[in-house]
């Protein structure tokens, strides 16, 4: 039986996404024991129900978007505050299966998801700026898109999300943290799909409190004064207060929103929590938040290279949980996609994809001859299998090679 969609709250069932073939008896039992109102099945992709009164409603193949009558009933108004807020958000349909693929194969799909995510989060944050409550259940389509892209290739989407402008930082940063949280959760392991889903929601909502910050502070093109920084430090509590008034917000998202600026040595805010008093998920969120901040252009700073950011974060003793940070480095790669490197062969290259078998030997694209000081036709080299024995000598600072705006440059070279 092919489950096309599920009716009812996203948080009422344990599955990460709909659109899957139901074959495992344990999944059948989990579905029957969940609190969903019903499911839609696609009989062209799986079995129909025979010999008994249907417990689910088959999807009408001739009617796109057909829904059970229960789903078509008007939703009663709850308050003037929430009635004007959008109740559903668009999704990308049938992008691809979740079968693993290369960076190049996923790049186009990831671009579509990134553009879609910008629109979704801009709308959500604009509503939050007006003080309207958040319906976290409406974020399910976006989390499904993010999780699907990461399942196919864990680097394509996160690399594209580094290409944000200063003006769109707040919105796209939340999408990037969501993706990094899901990636990190998969690297650590042991989390069921529902927990990975909550990690994605937590990433999307962790900075919602910034919508309560004065624009003069949030978008200031320079360092904040002490007074302005004190105002900015209230954003976790402001966001937490908004999410507590909102619908279907997982406890994990509430926790990460409030505590993603805590530090394991007790110097963070707002609670100056220390060590084990900070939950695992907030420790994960802290790492994902800082990494994306360091590798993004901000109103007051230019982006660092991914490799430089990882080295710097590892040197900040007492800021992060070192075990989780190590897992994070494994999840993005010792040489993250887009890193500029010097090869033993005398070429400059950038990391095109990661080899899980050996993170020190990624797939790179050579594009410049150091000896001749000139570009060369792009050449892809798998450092894990290449017979010539080429290898990375060092990671390089793009500015030292007059390669300004490096994130856009390597992205163009990768296309």
HELIX and SHEET records of a PDB file:
HELIX    1   1 UNK A   10  UNK A   12  5                                   3    
HELIX    2   2 UNK A   25  UNK A   32  1                                   8    
HELIX    3   3 UNK A   69  UNK A   72  1                                   4    
HELIX    4   4 UNK A   80  UNK A   83  1                                   4    
HELIX    5   5 UNK A  103  UNK A  129  1                                  27    
HELIX    6   6 UNK A  136  UNK A  139  5                                   4    
HELIX    7   7 UNK A  140  UNK A  152  1                                  13    
HELIX    8   8 UNK A  156  UNK A  160  1                                   5    
HELIX    9   9 UNK A  169  UNK A  188  1                                  20    
HELIX   10  10 UNK A  193  UNK A  205  1                                  13    
HELIX   11  11 UNK A  208  UNK A  212  5                                   5    
HELIX   12  12 UNK A  215  UNK A  218  1                                   4    
HELIX   13  13 UNK A  226  UNK A  232  1                                   7    
HELIX   14  14 UNK A  235  UNK A  244  1                                  10    
HELIX   15  15 UNK A  251  UNK A  259  1                                   9    
HELIX   16  16 UNK A  275  UNK A  277  5                                   3    
HELIX   17  17 UNK A  280  UNK A  294  1                                  15    
HELIX   18  18 UNK A  306  UNK A  315  1                                  10    
HELIX   19  19 UNK A  322  UNK A  332  1                                  11    
HELIX   20  20 UNK A  398  UNK A  401  5                                   4    
HELIX   21  21 UNK A  406  UNK A  414  1                                   9    
SHEET    1   A 4 UNK A  20  UNK A  21  0                                        
SHEET    2   A 4 UNK A   2  UNK A   7 -1                                        
SHEET    3   A 4 UNK A  38  UNK A  41 -1                                        
SHEET    4   A 4 UNK A  57  UNK A  58  1                                        
SHEET    1   B 5 UNK A 374  UNK A 382  0                                        
SHEET    2   B 5 UNK A 363  UNK A 369 -1                                        
SHEET    3   B 5 UNK A 347  UNK A 353 -1                                        
SHEET    4   B 5 UNK A 340  UNK A 343 -1                                        
SHEET    5   B 5 UNK A 392  UNK A 395 -1                                        
END                                                                             
